[in-house]
């Protein structure tokens, strides 16, 4: 592009000795490349050139004409014009992307992991896996998580926290009433499903534990409590998805007409602690940019949480609270744990990147839960 233009200029203004060279714009004229795909305006007026560097940024360069008596730029306002247009384009996210972010599908692993780990502990102790009951519990749990997500959007909208959040369901729909009704309808249907399973299992203790888990979710975000605004979100999340939910699912999936009451063993309590810890890490990184302790301390907390997770794993495995198979398989997830720590340490000061940390935590949560489940099942198979 530049070569033909240079030739044209030289041939048309040969008498004036016009020469063409490139000068980089100032740093403020950088174009950030999207993490999902590279997005650039399809057309630019003038002679622009993009040169990449190692930090995934692109530097816009422009053409400059040197004349014997004066110096001028072909497009003197291109810096401001392009900078403004690209800034606007960064804000323009496709409808499909916004819907994907609003659905928060990866976050629903917090419904799957406690259920699956609890069922695996029940299988270890009883040798039973009740498929129909498992699927009913999974569907009910997904509905409860949908209530948490939708009601969180509604109440964050009420407080103004999501005023400029494009992927907020309330902002996308244009009304809080629809999401509000959908949220509590999901909760009602989900709790009915949990109640049905508890009645079928003949174990109402488990329903009490699940009610405690849902209560934690309510006081976390709903008025008049809204304890998440007081820094109590993480403890509530740990209790809800760890000891309460995982233990309840263990009781439900292990209860039959012959086995009415399962003991609360060290294995299920240990597994619930680890599940609660990985779930809480997702919540913390979801709000990393809002933590009151600051980004530096927040990165230290994430590193400490990951170290605590694996330290507990080795301690519980060595003292036989968890089978050695769990210790071995869960230890294989160390690379993803290290990835979470390194990503947060590297990007904790960049708000445009740190939001991705929660997705790395979701991977850790899912893989760690899958490894623990496989270890529990394998331990039962080896014991036969």
Helices and strands as residue ranges (DSSP letters): H 2-12, G 14-16, E 19-24, G 27-29, E 30-32, E 48-52, E 57-66, E 71-73, H 78-91, H 95-103, G 105-108, H 109-126, H 131-159, H 169-173, H 176-201, H 204-221, G 227-230, H 233-239, I 240-244, H 245-254, H 266-286, G 288-290, H 295-318, H 324-331, H 334-347, H 351-354, H 357-383
